Amino acid sequence: MSARYGQTSTPSNCQIAQIGVRAGARGAPSFCLKYSMIRESAPETAAGSFAPSLSLSKLWMCKLLKQLMRKNNINEFNQVYSLGSWYGNMALFMLLTHVPFKVLVDVDTDAQPLEISQAAFDRLAPRKRIISICEDANHLRYVCSPPSLVINNSTNNMRNEGWFDGIPRGTVVALQGRSDEPQNELNTCRSLGEFDRQYPLRQTAFVGTLSLEDPGDKYDRWMKIGLK
Ligand SMILES: C[S@@+](CC[C@H](N)C(=O)[O-])C[C@H]1O[C@@H](n2cnc3c(N)ncnc32)[C@H](O)[C@@H]1O
């Protein structure tokens, strides 16, 4: 894997995300995303968790994970941890976009969204091993046999006090954060460079930005993927 910085362009006159799906080389669906500016309104509810920009951010991660898997001949992840999993949407998008895994563990300190997502997955994907753990990710003990994956779509919502340092060497890591949160007292980065430096990886496959817009809140989503 080689380091690459990607800055997406944002047409100012377009406010609808365009997501194209087509058959990939091996018959699996692949995604063509046009990173157009979209509007986000994300109240902290199950419905809010599906705000367009949050969904597009996760599709963006799935697309890059599929590229990484293809490039590194990874057919399936053994264990996946999704930290700050909220309503389990990342697991749902991985199922929808066919990012294969044996076991996925949703980790969140809030029991309520975990209960809702666990009940949904038990019905939606009864054959899949999707497990919920109600715990502070900073105290988590990972069980990872390569190839495994740790995802954190909530880096800006959580203190960096152990969850990153505890990830075993050799694990694939996929992280997202965001800009423009001056009130955030948990974990604020002021730039993509600061976000990049906060999470050092042995090999960086991708680090880049996606421009998004809320009513009254225009911000960048940052993403970093690589090998710890
Ligand atoms: C607002 S939500 C997710 C936002 C994220 N941008 C997304 O789209 O998925 C953040 C979640 O992180 C969880 N969280 C915060 N600190 C945590 C910690 N230390 N360990 C586990 N979960 C945590 C919260 O309970 C919440 O469900």
The ligand as a MOL file (V3000), in Angstrom:
LIG
                    3D

  0  0  0     0  0            999 V3000
M  V30 BEGIN CTAB
M  V30 COUNTS 27 29 0 0 0
M  V30 BEGIN ATOM
M  V30 1 C -23.0900 10.6710 16.9790 0
M  V30 2 S -22.7130 8.9990 16.8990 0 CHG=1
M  V30 3 C -21.9430 8.6310 15.3490 0
M  V30 4 C -21.5730 9.7380 14.3870 0
M  V30 5 C -20.7500 9.2790 13.2230 0
M  V30 6 N -20.2860 10.4210 12.4860 0
M  V30 7 C -21.5490 8.3770 12.2690 0
M  V30 8 O -22.0640 8.8520 11.2900 0
M  V30 9 O -21.6440 7.1720 12.5220 0 CHG=-1
M  V30 10 C -21.3250 8.7970 17.9890 0
M  V30 11 C -21.4240 7.5360 18.8090 0
M  V30 12 O -20.1920 7.3220 19.5030 0
M  V30 13 C -20.5060 6.7520 20.7580 0
M  V30 14 N -19.3500 6.9030 21.6560 0
M  V30 15 C -18.8370 8.0580 22.1520 0
M  V30 16 N -17.7600 7.7970 22.9220 0
M  V30 17 C -17.5910 6.4430 22.9010 0
M  V30 18 C -16.6410 5.5620 23.4820 0
M  V30 19 N -15.6390 6.0140 24.2500 0
M  V30 20 N -16.7500 4.2350 23.2380 0
M  V30 21 C -17.7480 3.7620 22.4530 0
M  V30 22 N -18.6870 4.5540 21.8720 0
M  V30 23 C -18.6050 5.8820 22.0830 0
M  V30 24 C -21.7650 7.4930 21.1840 0
M  V30 25 O -22.4810 6.8010 22.1800 0
M  V30 26 C -22.5230 7.5740 19.8510 0
M  V30 27 O -23.4140 6.4880 19.6750 0
M  V30 END ATOM
M  V30 BEGIN BOND
M  V30 1 1 1 2
M  V30 2 1 2 3
M  V30 3 1 2 10
M  V30 4 1 3 4
M  V30 5 1 4 5
M  V30 6 1 5 6
M  V30 7 1 5 7
M  V30 8 2 7 8
M  V30 9 1 7 9
M  V30 10 1 10 11
M  V30 11 1 11 12
M  V30 12 1 11 26
M  V30 13 1 12 13
M  V30 14 1 13 14
M  V30 15 1 13 24
M  V30 16 1 14 15
M  V30 17 1 14 23
M  V30 18 2 15 16
M  V30 19 1 16 17
M  V30 20 1 17 18
M  V30 21 2 17 23
M  V30 22 1 18 19
M  V30 23 2 18 20
M  V30 24 1 20 21
M  V30 25 2 21 22
M  V30 26 1 22 23
M  V30 27 1 24 25
M  V30 28 1 24 26
M  V30 29 1 26 27
M  V30 END BOND
M  V30 END CTAB
M  END
